[in-house]
Every structure is written in structure tokens, then in C-alpha cells.
């Protein structure tokens, strides 16, 4: 299993571009330096009036498919 940690800080205005379909992918730099790209729709459950902010963790299986994606802190 592969685990990726990253910090994300997107304002409500930035999230609007994802909701409107202007941007479909989010690209982040993981703590270990890897560049991670994933569908913006994965962030929907974390959106607040201020946008999306916090530390996140993604877990991938041996086949590189996403197993779990959750917030681990502020």
C-alpha cells in the first residue's frame, strides 16, 4: 500500500472553478515531493464556506487505485 500526505489550501473562489467545470483536476505536491493529480470531485465532501483547507492523506492499493482519501488535520 502506498500512502501520500499533502497540505491543501483552496479558497472558496478557487473551488468555484472546479464546481463550474472550468478545472477538473487538482494538482498538489506531496510532502515527499511527488506531484499528485486527482479529480476535483474528490474534494466535495471537504468544502466549507472558506474553501478547502487542511492536511490530507490518500491511500492507494497495489494496483495504484485509490482506497481512502481523508483529512488528517488542519
C-alpha positions as CSV (number, residue, x, y, z in Angstrom):
1,X,0.0,0.0,0.0
2,X,1.2,3.5,-0.8
3,X,0.3,6.5,1.4
4,X,0.6,10.1,0.3
5,X,0.3,13.1,2.6
6,X,-0.2,16.7,1.4
7,X,-1.5,20.1,2.6
8,X,-4.2,21.9,0.6
9,X,-5.5,25.4,0.9
10,X,-8.0,26.4,-1.7
11,X,-10.3,29.5,-1.3
12,X,-14.0,29.4,-2.0
13,X,-13.3,31.3,-5.2
14,X,-10.8,28.8,-6.3
15,X,-13.2,25.9,-5.6
16,X,-15.9,27.7,-7.7
17,X,-13.8,27.0,-10.8
18,X,-14.0,23.3,-10.0
19,X,-17.7,23.4,-9.5
20,X,-18.3,25.3,-12.7
21,X,-16.2,22.6,-14.6
22,X,-13.5,25.1,-15.7
23,X,-11.0,23.0,-13.8
24,X,-11.4,19.2,-13.3
25,X,-8.1,18.1,-11.9
26,X,-6.3,19.2,-8.7
27,X,-2.5,19.0,-8.7
28,X,-0.7,19.1,-5.4
29,X,2.9,18.5,-4.2
30,X,3.0,15.7,-1.6
31,X,5.2,16.1,1.5
32,X,7.7,13.7,-0.1
33,X,8.0,15.8,-3.2
34,X,5.8,13.7,-5.5
35,X,3.3,15.6,-7.8
36,X,-0.2,14.1,-7.3
37,X,-3.1,14.8,-9.6
38,X,-6.7,13.8,-8.8
39,X,-10.3,14.6,-9.8
40,X,-11.6,17.8,-8.1
41,X,-14.8,15.9,-7.3
42,X,-12.9,14.1,-4.5
43,X,-12.8,17.3,-2.5
44,X,-16.6,18.0,-2.4
45,X,-17.1,16.5,1.0
46,X,-14.4,18.7,2.5
47,X,-15.6,22.1,1.1
48,X,-16.7,24.7,3.6
49,X,-17.7,28.4,3.1
50,X,-14.0,29.2,3.3
51,X,-13.0,26.6,0.7
52,X,-10.9,23.5,1.4
53,X,-8.0,23.7,3.9
54,X,-6.0,21.2,5.8
55,X,-3.7,18.2,5.7
56,X,-4.9,15.2,3.8
57,X,-3.9,11.5,3.3
58,X,-4.5,9.3,0.3
59,X,-4.0,5.5,0.4
60,X,-3.5,3.5,-2.8
61,X,-3.6,-0.2,-3.3
62,X,-1.0,-2.4,-5.0
63,X,-2.9,-1.7,-8.3
64,X,-2.4,2.1,-7.7
65,X,-6.2,2.6,-7.2
66,X,-7.4,4.9,-4.5
67,X,-8.5,3.1,-1.4
68,X,-9.1,6.0,1.0
69,X,-8.9,9.8,1.0
70,X,-9.4,11.8,4.1
71,X,-8.4,14.9,6.1
72,X,-5.9,14.2,8.9
73,X,-5.7,17.7,10.4
74,X,-5.8,21.5,9.9
